């Protein structure tokens, strides 16, 4: 699993039948800096199926690979990346690195 920020959405008019009705979001993985005090952008992007109702700028928990097909939303779909949680807080190095209330 990894932490990412939702950057936008993807709209497709032509897609595999199994993907009909699934919300696709552009996500950017984040990493904790060396000191463990701040989340940093990685500059990479993925498209993930949203299984929890995430929105733009939310910090989310993401899983990939075969685990991505283990949610109720994705069990029968050709999915390799799925959002499985919306993050409320992240604590590291004895401090709060992220709190959704503050953002």
C-alpha beads as a LAMMPS data file, in Angstrom:
LAMMPS data file: protein, C-alpha beads

103 atoms
102 bonds

1 atom types
1 bond types

-500.0 500.0 xlo xhi
-500.0 500.0 ylo yhi
-500.0 500.0 zlo zhi

Masses

1 110.0

Atoms # bond

1 1 1 0.000 0.000 0.000
2 1 1 1.037 3.586 -0.443
3 1 1 -0.123 7.131 0.288
4 1 1 -1.199 9.389 -2.571
5 1 1 -2.969 12.691 -3.241
6 1 1 -5.916 12.798 -5.626
7 1 1 -5.033 15.237 -8.426
8 1 1 -8.029 14.887 -10.760
9 1 1 -10.331 12.501 -12.549
10 1 1 -10.393 10.556 -15.796
11 1 1 -13.442 10.352 -18.069
12 1 1 -13.655 7.566 -20.642
13 1 1 -16.511 7.140 -23.091
14 1 1 -15.176 3.873 -24.527
15 1 1 -14.011 1.245 -22.037
16 1 1 -14.114 -2.431 -21.145
17 1 1 -17.635 -3.428 -20.094
18 1 1 -16.392 -4.431 -16.637
19 1 1 -15.246 -0.825 -16.044
20 1 1 -18.656 0.760 -16.651
21 1 1 -19.757 2.912 -13.721
22 1 1 -16.391 2.948 -12.006
23 1 1 -14.935 6.313 -10.918
24 1 1 -11.333 6.791 -12.112
25 1 1 -9.036 9.244 -10.347
26 1 1 -5.551 10.557 -11.115
27 1 1 -3.370 10.078 -8.048
28 1 1 0.170 11.157 -7.213
29 1 1 2.099 8.953 -4.756
30 1 1 3.705 10.820 -1.847
31 1 1 6.744 9.975 0.241
32 1 1 7.823 10.939 3.727
33 1 1 10.962 13.093 3.743
34 1 1 14.191 11.825 5.344
35 1 1 13.421 13.459 8.688
36 1 1 9.923 11.958 8.682
37 1 1 8.279 15.313 9.152
38 1 1 6.790 16.205 5.786
39 1 1 5.087 14.522 2.844
40 1 1 6.775 15.195 -0.506
41 1 1 5.483 14.886 -4.066
42 1 1 7.065 12.186 -6.227
43 1 1 6.133 13.620 -9.637
44 1 1 4.600 10.297 -10.692
45 1 1 0.946 9.718 -11.576
46 1 1 -1.347 6.690 -11.636
47 1 1 -4.982 6.150 -12.504
48 1 1 -6.867 4.351 -9.730
49 1 1 -10.410 3.092 -9.294
50 1 1 -12.104 4.878 -6.390
51 1 1 -13.831 2.440 -4.028
52 1 1 -14.459 4.885 -1.158
53 1 1 -15.767 8.183 -2.559
54 1 1 -12.522 10.174 -2.541
55 1 1 -12.332 13.652 -4.043
56 1 1 -9.740 15.972 -5.518
57 1 1 -6.910 16.887 -3.095
58 1 1 -7.811 14.088 -0.636
59 1 1 -4.951 12.031 0.768
60 1 1 -5.754 8.394 0.114
61 1 1 -4.498 4.888 0.820
62 1 1 -3.873 2.911 -2.369
63 1 1 -3.145 -0.706 -3.184
64 1 1 -1.908 -2.247 -6.433
65 1 1 -1.563 -5.594 -8.157
66 1 1 -3.728 -8.587 -7.291
67 1 1 -4.777 -6.892 -4.024
68 1 1 -6.478 -4.192 -6.111
69 1 1 -9.023 -6.764 -7.281
70 1 1 -10.061 -7.766 -3.765
71 1 1 -12.615 -5.011 -3.048
72 1 1 -16.362 -5.284 -3.662
73 1 1 -16.000 -2.571 -6.301
74 1 1 -13.165 -4.203 -8.248
75 1 1 -13.493 -7.976 -7.832
76 1 1 -14.658 -8.563 -11.411
77 1 1 -12.752 -5.784 -13.175
78 1 1 -9.364 -5.499 -14.924
79 1 1 -7.970 -3.226 -12.196
80 1 1 -4.373 -2.815 -11.051
81 1 1 -4.713 0.208 -8.750
82 1 1 -7.517 1.021 -6.296
83 1 1 -8.152 3.626 -3.606
84 1 1 -9.121 1.757 -0.430
85 1 1 -9.193 4.563 2.143
86 1 1 -9.334 8.303 2.733
87 1 1 -6.645 9.323 5.232
88 1 1 -7.596 11.344 8.316
89 1 1 -4.183 11.591 10.015
90 1 1 -0.583 10.479 9.542
91 1 1 1.803 10.361 12.497
92 1 1 5.539 9.810 12.070
93 1 1 8.726 10.720 13.939
94 1 1 6.671 11.470 17.069
95 1 1 4.564 14.170 15.405
96 1 1 1.495 14.629 13.246
97 1 1 2.595 14.914 9.625
98 1 1 -0.924 15.254 8.192
99 1 1 -4.331 15.991 9.664
100 1 1 -7.311 16.238 7.307
101 1 1 -8.993 18.838 9.531
102 1 1 -6.063 21.221 8.958
103 1 1 -6.205 20.917 5.159

Bonds

1 1 1 2
2 1 2 3
3 1 3 4
4 1 4 5
5 1 5 6
6 1 6 7
7 1 7 8
8 1 8 9
9 1 9 10
10 1 10 11
11 1 11 12
12 1 12 13
13 1 13 14
14 1 14 15
15 1 15 16
16 1 16 17
17 1 17 18
18 1 18 19
19 1 19 20
20 1 20 21
21 1 21 22
22 1 22 23
23 1 23 24
24 1 24 25
25 1 25 26
26 1 26 27
27 1 27 28
28 1 28 29
29 1 29 30
30 1 30 31
31 1 31 32
32 1 32 33
33 1 33 34
34 1 34 35
35 1 35 36
36 1 36 37
37 1 37 38
38 1 38 39
39 1 39 40
40 1 40 41
41 1 41 42
42 1 42 43
43 1 43 44
44 1 44 45
45 1 45 46
46 1 46 47
47 1 47 48
48 1 48 49
49 1 49 50
50 1 50 51
51 1 51 52
52 1 52 53
53 1 53 54
54 1 54 55
55 1 55 56
56 1 56 57
57 1 57 58
58 1 58 59
59 1 59 60
60 1 60 61
61 1 61 62
62 1 62 63
63 1 63 64
64 1 64 65
65 1 65 66
66 1 66 67
67 1 67 68
68 1 68 69
69 1 69 70
70 1 70 71
71 1 71 72
72 1 72 73
73 1 73 74
74 1 74 75
75 1 75 76
76 1 76 77
77 1 77 78
78 1 78 79
79 1 79 80
80 1 80 81
81 1 81 82
82 1 82 83
83 1 83 84
84 1 84 85
85 1 85 86
86 1 86 87
87 1 87 88
88 1 88 89
89 1 89 90
90 1 90 91
91 1 91 92
92 1 92 93
93 1 93 94
94 1 94 95
95 1 95 96
96 1 96 97
97 1 97 98
98 1 98 99
99 1 99 100
100 1 100 101
101 1 101 102
102 1 102 103
